[in-house]
Amino acid sequence: MEVAHLRIDTPLGPLLISGTDEFIQAVSFTDEPATDFPLPPRLLLECAQQLHEYFSGERKVFEVPLYQPGTAFQQSVWQQLTAIPFGHTISYQQLAHRIHNPRSIRAVGTTNGKNCIAIIVPCHRVIGSNGTLTGYAGGLWRKRWLLEHERTDLFTGLL
């Protein structure tokens, strides 16, 4: 199955969505010049719509099928990332405990950094044990923006 791409504009700059008509396999920030892609499958358009809803304050949870190849350990970390509630953060240490491997803090951090599905698999919600913002492939300024966006009162009426 051929992977398709769709580039969208967001408040954080362009995002490139990659996937097929069955799953999303990547959402990444891009600084590459705009490229014309063929008409994407419906699922990529749906993903783009959900991302726009997220940025406009209308969506907390994403509902698109995902595929991200990785080891059993990586899968367990990424699965736990999707369980972090909107507007909340956890530490790398807490994440290691959640996968029942408390000594794997560094491996958890490495796996978090290998997440290819930004925002939807919310690796931005993981912070240092002392509350500091640490590493984010999209840049710490984007991580800060995402966390502040999720802590706004935009969703008060939707609770």
C-alpha positions as CSV (number, residue, x, y, z in Angstrom):
1,M,0.0,0.0,0.0
2,E,1.5,3.3,-1.0
3,V,2.0,6.0,1.6
4,A,0.3,9.3,0.9
5,H,1.1,12.8,2.3
6,L,-0.8,15.9,3.2
7,R,0.7,19.1,4.4
8,I,-1.4,21.4,6.6
9,D,-0.8,24.8,8.2
10,T,-1.1,25.1,11.9
11,P,-0.4,27.7,14.6
12,L,2.9,25.9,15.1
13,G,3.9,25.9,11.4
14,P,3.3,23.2,8.8
15,L,2.6,19.6,9.7
16,L,3.1,16.7,7.3
17,I,0.6,13.9,7.7
18,S,1.6,10.6,6.2
19,G,-0.5,7.4,5.9
20,T,-2.8,5.3,3.8
21,D,-6.5,4.8,3.5
22,E,-6.2,2.5,6.5
23,F,-4.0,4.2,9.0
24,I,-1.9,7.3,9.9
25,Q,1.7,6.5,10.3
26,A,3.3,9.9,10.9
27,V,2.5,13.5,11.8
28,S,5.5,15.7,11.9
29,F,6.5,19.3,11.9
30,T,8.3,20.3,8.7
31,D,10.4,23.2,7.6
32,E,10.6,21.8,4.0
33,P,9.2,24.0,1.3
34,A,5.6,23.2,0.3
35,T,5.2,20.3,-2.1
36,D,2.3,19.4,-4.3
37,F,1.0,16.0,-3.4
38,P,-1.6,13.9,-5.2
39,L,-5.1,14.0,-3.7
40,P,-4.7,12.1,-0.3
41,P,-6.9,9.3,0.9
42,R,-10.0,10.3,2.9
43,L,-8.3,9.2,6.2
44,L,-5.6,11.8,5.8
45,L,-8.2,14.5,5.2
46,E,-10.1,13.3,8.3
47,C,-6.9,13.5,10.3
48,A,-6.3,17.0,9.1
49,Q,-9.8,18.0,10.1
50,Q,-9.3,16.5,13.6
51,L,-5.9,18.4,13.9
52,H,-7.6,21.6,12.9
53,E,-10.3,21.0,15.5
54,Y,-7.6,20.4,18.1
55,F,-5.9,23.6,17.3
56,S,-9.2,25.5,17.3
57,G,-10.1,24.2,20.8
58,E,-12.9,21.8,19.6
59,R,-11.2,18.4,20.1
60,K,-9.4,16.7,23.0
61,V,-9.2,13.1,21.7
62,F,-8.2,11.9,18.2
63,E,-10.1,9.2,16.5
64,V,-8.0,7.9,13.6
65,P,-6.4,4.5,13.3
66,L,-2.6,4.6,13.8
67,Y,0.3,2.4,12.8
68,Q,3.7,3.0,14.2
69,P,6.1,0.1,13.8
70,G,8.4,-0.6,16.8
71,T,9.5,-3.1,19.4
72,A,7.1,-4.4,22.1
73,F,8.8,-2.0,24.5
74,Q,8.3,1.0,22.2
75,Q,4.7,0.0,21.6
76,S,4.0,-0.1,25.3
77,V,5.5,3.4,25.8
78,W,3.5,4.8,22.9
79,Q,0.3,3.2,24.1
80,Q,0.8,4.8,27.5
81,L,1.3,8.2,25.9
82,T,-2.1,8.0,24.4
83,A,-3.5,7.3,27.9
84,I,-2.2,10.7,29.3
85,P,-5.3,12.8,29.5
86,F,-5.6,16.1,27.6
87,G,-4.3,19.0,29.7
88,H,-2.2,16.7,32.0
89,T,1.5,15.9,32.1
90,I,3.5,13.1,33.6
91,S,7.3,12.6,34.1
92,Y,9.5,10.1,32.2
93,Q,9.8,8.3,35.6
94,Q,6.1,8.1,35.9
95,L,5.8,6.8,32.4
96,A,8.5,4.1,33.2
97,H,6.4,3.0,36.2
98,R,3.2,2.9,34.0
99,I,4.9,0.3,31.7
100,H,6.0,-1.7,34.8
101,N,9.6,-1.0,34.1
102,P,10.8,1.7,36.6
103,R,14.5,1.4,35.7
104,S,13.8,2.2,32.0
105,I,13.6,6.0,32.3
106,R,16.3,6.6,29.7
107,A,14.8,4.0,27.3
108,V,11.4,5.6,27.8
109,G,12.9,9.0,27.0
110,T,14.5,7.6,23.8
111,T,11.3,5.9,22.8
112,N,9.3,9.1,23.5
113,G,11.7,10.9,21.1
114,K,11.2,8.3,18.4
115,N,7.4,8.9,18.3
116,C,6.5,9.6,14.7
117,I,2.9,10.7,15.3
118,A,3.2,14.1,17.0
119,I,0.2,15.6,18.9
120,I,-2.0,12.5,18.3
121,V,0.4,10.3,20.3
122,P,1.0,13.1,22.8
123,C,4.7,12.8,23.7
124,H,4.6,16.5,24.4
125,R,2.8,15.7,27.7
126,V,5.9,14.1,29.2
127,I,8.1,16.4,31.2
128,G,11.1,16.1,33.6
129,S,10.6,14.9,37.1
130,N,11.3,18.4,38.4
131,G,8.6,19.9,36.1
132,T,11.0,21.2,33.5
133,L,10.3,20.9,29.8
134,T,12.8,18.5,28.2
135,G,13.5,17.4,24.7
136,Y,10.9,17.6,21.9
137,A,11.6,16.8,18.3
138,G,9.5,19.8,17.2
139,G,11.4,22.2,19.5
140,L,10.7,23.1,23.1
141,W,8.8,26.2,22.1
142,R,6.3,24.0,20.3
143,K,6.1,21.7,23.4
144,R,5.4,24.7,25.6
145,W,2.8,26.1,23.2
146,L,1.0,22.7,23.1
147,L,0.9,22.4,26.9
148,E,-0.3,25.9,27.3
149,H,-3.0,25.3,24.6
150,E,-4.2,22.3,26.5
151,R,-4.4,24.2,29.8
152,T,-6.6,27.0,28.4
153,D,-10.2,27.4,29.3
154,L,-11.3,26.8,25.7
155,F,-12.8,23.5,26.7
156,T,-14.7,24.6,29.8
157,G,-18.0,24.4,28.0
158,L,-17.3,20.9,26.7
159,L,-16.6,19.2,30.0
